[in-house]
């Protein structure tokens, strides 16, 4: 089964985590993110952004400020020739126990219904264990943990030993990542080699 969809976390994965980002002018891409996403589009993959934004529920930013950041991000990506198929966010606090906050599957359920997505054709890349568990809960083909953002901390919390190199597969773990990658560009390199036979 071919890979057709890439789900991406936002903060710490494609842009630097600014701790409840509310200022569009502070958007900063992680090195290699634009190049990786451009190549994804060149292979006709659909890109979806799914992000937990508990800062809204905690009153650190408003939904209007979130959308201002998201609109500018979309414009910056469009300037690079990158179209996002859709983006979705959860505004709730963890203690709200909602159905949409990753690792719960609410955002996947809605997007898969709207766009006719198959979990077996989907990979997620993110910097937190919640992204990895989200991928497992949704039944994705692979879940990739990046060491940018909160990735290194979350890798250690998952009990994975740090190793050198661009990426490594940590072995059989019931809810662990399929692969740990240095950043989104390294994650994309692994995906290309594993699923597209492209170097």
C-alpha positions as CSV (number, residue, x, y, z in Angstrom):
1,X,0.0,0.0,0.0
2,X,1.5,3.3,-1.1
3,X,2.0,6.3,1.3
4,X,-0.3,9.2,0.2
5,X,-0.6,11.3,3.4
6,X,1.8,13.0,5.7
7,X,0.5,14.3,9.1
8,X,2.8,16.8,10.6
9,X,2.9,18.3,14.1
10,X,3.5,22.1,14.0
11,X,5.5,23.5,16.9
12,X,8.8,21.8,17.4
13,X,8.5,19.9,14.1
14,X,8.2,22.3,11.2
15,X,8.6,25.6,13.1
16,X,10.5,26.3,16.3
17,X,8.5,25.9,19.5
18,X,8.1,29.4,20.9
19,X,6.1,28.4,23.9
20,X,2.4,29.3,23.1
21,X,3.2,31.2,19.9
22,X,0.9,34.1,19.5
23,X,2.9,36.5,17.3
24,X,3.0,35.7,13.6
25,X,6.2,37.6,13.2
26,X,8.0,35.1,15.4
27,X,7.5,32.1,13.1
28,X,10.8,30.5,12.3
29,X,11.1,27.3,10.2
30,X,13.2,24.5,11.5
31,X,16.2,23.9,9.2
32,X,15.2,21.6,6.3
33,X,11.5,21.7,7.0
34,X,10.6,23.8,3.9
35,X,12.8,21.6,1.6
36,X,11.3,18.4,3.0
37,X,7.7,19.6,2.6
38,X,8.4,20.8,-0.9
39,X,9.7,17.4,-1.9
40,X,6.6,15.8,-0.3
41,X,4.4,17.9,-2.6
42,X,6.5,17.0,-5.6
43,X,5.6,13.4,-4.9
44,X,2.0,14.4,-4.8
45,X,1.6,13.7,-1.1
46,X,-1.1,15.4,0.9
47,X,0.1,17.3,3.9
48,X,-2.0,17.7,7.0
49,X,-1.1,19.8,10.1
50,X,-2.5,18.5,13.4
51,X,-1.5,20.5,16.5
52,X,-2.4,20.6,20.2
53,X,-2.8,24.2,21.3
54,X,-3.6,24.0,25.0
55,X,-2.4,27.6,25.3
56,X,-5.8,28.7,24.1
57,X,-7.6,26.8,26.8
58,X,-5.0,28.1,29.3
59,X,-5.7,31.7,28.1
60,X,-2.1,32.3,27.0
61,X,-3.3,33.1,23.5
62,X,-6.7,33.6,21.9
63,X,-8.1,31.6,19.0
64,X,-7.9,34.7,16.9
65,X,-4.1,34.9,17.6
66,X,-3.8,31.2,16.8
67,X,-5.5,31.8,13.4
68,X,-3.3,34.8,12.7
69,X,-0.2,32.7,13.2
70,X,-1.7,29.9,11.1
71,X,-2.6,32.2,8.3
72,X,0.9,33.7,8.1
73,X,2.4,30.2,8.2
74,X,0.1,29.1,5.4
75,X,1.2,32.2,3.4
76,X,4.9,31.5,4.0
77,X,4.5,27.9,2.9
78,X,2.5,29.0,-0.2
79,X,5.3,31.4,-1.1
80,X,7.5,28.3,-1.2
81,X,5.1,26.4,-3.4
82,X,3.8,24.3,-0.6
83,X,0.0,23.7,-0.2
84,X,-1.3,22.3,3.0
85,X,-4.4,20.1,2.4
86,X,-5.8,21.0,5.8
87,X,-4.8,22.0,9.3
88,X,-6.6,21.2,12.5
89,X,-6.0,22.1,16.1
90,X,-7.2,21.2,19.6
91,X,-7.7,24.2,21.9
92,X,-8.3,22.2,25.0
93,X,-6.2,21.7,28.2
94,X,-5.1,18.1,28.9
95,X,-7.4,17.9,31.9
96,X,-10.4,18.6,29.7
97,X,-10.1,15.1,28.5
98,X,-11.5,16.0,25.1
99,X,-11.7,13.7,22.0
100,X,-9.5,15.9,19.8
101,X,-6.3,16.4,21.8
102,X,-3.5,14.1,20.5
103,X,-3.1,11.2,21.2
104,X,-6.9,10.9,21.0
105,X,-8.0,10.3,17.5
106,X,-10.6,13.1,17.1
107,X,-8.6,15.1,14.5
108,X,-7.9,12.0,12.5
109,X,-11.5,10.9,12.6
110,X,-12.7,14.2,11.2
111,X,-10.0,14.6,8.6
112,X,-10.2,11.0,7.4
113,X,-14.0,11.4,6.9
114,X,-13.7,14.7,5.1
115,X,-10.8,13.7,2.8
116,X,-11.4,9.9,2.5
117,X,-8.0,9.0,4.1
118,X,-6.7,5.6,4.9
119,X,-4.6,5.1,8.0
120,X,-2.4,2.5,6.1
121,X,-1.4,5.2,3.6
122,X,-0.5,7.7,6.3
123,X,2.6,8.6,8.3
124,X,3.0,11.1,11.1
125,X,6.1,13.1,12.0
126,X,6.2,14.9,15.4
127,X,8.4,15.8,18.3
128,X,6.3,14.5,21.2
129,X,5.2,11.1,22.5
130,X,1.6,12.3,22.0
131,X,2.3,12.4,18.2
132,X,3.7,8.9,18.3
133,X,0.8,7.5,20.4
134,X,-1.6,9.4,18.1
135,X,-0.1,7.5,15.1
136,X,-0.5,4.2,16.9
137,X,-4.1,5.0,18.0
138,X,-5.0,5.9,14.4
139,X,-3.3,2.8,12.9
140,X,-0.9,4.8,10.8
141,X,1.7,3.1,8.7
142,X,4.6,4.7,10.6
143,X,5.2,7.2,13.4
144,X,8.4,9.2,13.3
145,X,9.8,11.1,16.3
146,X,12.1,14.0,15.6
147,X,14.7,15.2,18.1
148,X,13.8,18.9,17.5
149,X,11.5,20.7,19.9
150,X,10.6,18.4,22.7
151,X,11.9,15.3,20.9
152,X,15.0,14.5,22.9
153,X,13.2,14.8,26.2
154,X,10.3,12.6,24.9
155,X,12.7,10.1,23.5
156,X,14.2,9.6,27.0
157,X,10.8,9.5,28.6
158,X,10.0,6.6,26.2
159,X,13.0,4.8,27.4
160,X,14.9,5.0,24.1
161,X,18.7,5.3,24.2
162,X,20.1,8.2,22.2
163,X,22.2,7.1,19.2
164,X,24.3,9.0,16.7
165,X,23.4,9.3,13.0
166,X,20.6,10.9,11.0
167,X,18.0,8.4,12.1
168,X,17.6,5.0,13.8
169,X,14.9,2.5,14.3
170,X,14.7,1.7,18.1
171,X,13.3,-1.8,17.6
172,X,10.1,-3.4,18.8
173,X,8.2,-1.2,21.1
174,X,4.4,-1.6,21.4
175,X,3.8,2.2,21.5
176,X,7.2,3.6,20.5
177,X,8.2,5.4,17.3
178,X,8.9,3.5,14.2
179,X,12.0,5.6,13.7
180,X,13.8,8.4,15.6
181,X,15.1,11.1,13.3
182,X,17.3,14.1,13.9
183,X,14.8,16.5,12.4
184,X,12.0,16.6,9.8
185,X,14.5,16.6,6.9
186,X,16.1,13.4,8.3
187,X,12.6,11.9,8.9
188,X,11.7,12.6,5.3
189,X,15.0,11.0,4.1
190,X,14.0,7.8,6.0
191,X,10.5,7.9,4.5
192,X,11.8,8.4,1.0
193,X,14.2,5.4,1.3
194,X,11.7,3.2,3.0
195,X,8.6,3.9,0.9
196,X,9.6,5.7,-2.3
197,X,13.0,4.2,-3.2
198,X,14.2,7.8,-3.6
199,X,17.6,9.0,-2.2
